[in-house]
Amino acid sequence: MSKKTEVSQNGATARRPSEQALQLVDVAVGAVPVAAENVRRTVEQLLDSEARSQELETLQHRVSNLRDGATRPAQVETLKQKWNGEVEKAQSRGGDVRRQVVDQLVARARQARERVEPVYRDRVEPVYRERVEPVVKERVEPVYRQRVEPVYRDRVEPTVKRVRERI
């Protein structure tokens, strides 16, 4: 599997769709804990009268900069940078959360497999060999060879070949 990176028309490096999808998942998953952290921090600020006063002054200053035509572009750029920083923080946190969830799912799947495999090996496999395999060999395989294989060979394989040639 080769990793291709392409340069798009605007000169930025294009990512593979799978990488873009993972990035979007990471941002979406990480947005919740980052937002909760920001809300918690804001509530703590609002509960402290001194911090609340400073925050109100900061917001008033920001609003006046946005209203002033001379300082608006710089303020908008600052807000964009802050937004991008929050998105990057969410992506980083989301990647950590996603990896933790994947690790937990893998561990649970391993535990389930460890519980199921002995039962299958000890109980199911012998019954399958004794009861099912003979029926498959005597009844199913001849019908498959006589009815299914010709249809597959005559219809499905040529269709698949044509589709592959188009792609």
NORSUL-V493440 format. One record per backbone hydrogen bond with DSSP energy under -0.5 kcal/mol. NH is the residue of the N-H (numbers start at 0). CO is the residue of the C=O. If there is no record, write none. Layout:
NH&CO + NH&CO
This chain:
3&1 + 5&13 + 7&5 + 7&11 + 10&7 + 13&5 + 19&15 + 20&16 + 21&17 + 22&18 + 23&19 + 24&20 + 25&21 + 26&22 + 27&23 + 28&24 + 29&25 + 30&26 + 31&27 + 32&28 + 33&29 + 34&30 + 35&31 + 36&32 + 37&33 + 38&34 + 39&35 + 40&36 + 41&37 + 42&38 + 43&39 + 44&40 + 45&41 + 46&42 + 47&43 + 48&46 + 51&47 + 52&48 + 53&49 + 54&50 + 55&51 + 56&52 + 57&53 + 58&54 + 59&55 + 60&56 + 61&57 + 62&58 + 63&59 + 64&60 + 65&61 + 66&62 + 67&63 + 68&66 + 71&67 + 72&68 + 74&70 + 75&71 + 76&72 + 77&73 + 78&74 + 79&75 + 80&76 + 81&77 + 82&78 + 83&79 + 84&80 + 85&81 + 86&82 + 87&83 + 88&84 + 89&85 + 90&86 + 91&87 + 92&88 + 93&89 + 94&90 + 95&91 + 96&92 + 97&93 + 98&94 + 99&95 + 100&96 + 101&97 + 102&98 + 103&99 + 104&100 + 105&101 + 106&102 + 107&103 + 108&104 + 109&105 + 110&106 + 111&107 + 112&108 + 113&109 + 114&110 + 115&111 + 116&112 + 117&113 + 118&114 + 119&115 + 120&116 + 121&117 + 122&118 + 123&118 + 124&119 + 126&122 + 127&123 + 128&124 + 129&125 + 130&126 + 131&126 + 131&127 + 132&127 + 134&130 + 135&131 + 136&132 + 137&133 + 138&134 + 139&134 + 140&135 + 142&138 + 143&139 + 144&140 + 145&141 + 146&142 + 147&142 + 147&143 + 148&143 + 150&146 + 151&147 + 152&148 + 153&149 + 154&150 + 155&150 + 156&151 + 158&154 + 159&155 + 160&156 + 161&157 + 162&158 + 163&159 + 164&160 + 165&161 + 166&162
